Amino acid sequence: MMVTFIGLTLVALGIVLVVRVMTRFRGRRTDEQSTGAHGLGIALGSSLVFWGALLVLIDAWNG
């Protein structure tokens, strides 16, 4: 039960991070130099979603 809560929390945080990064950089001009931080934010958020979903799946599988 606690593992499911942690997994769902990770999924929610990951989704929030990905959405925030994608909406913040959506209106940027192409002539501005990018630091690559938006790609890192998307990768971090996606990995949080993956690992959180994996925790929920494993906890559901073990009953």
C-alpha angles and dihedrals in degrees: 000000000000091000090055091052091050091047093050090048091053091049092050093047091048093051092048091050094049093047092047093050094045094049094045094054097037096093099042120127118243094231092065115095114245125218092206091242092125091059090049091049092051091048092048093047092047092050090050089053091048097048093042091051090047091053091050092047094049092047091050091047092053092048 
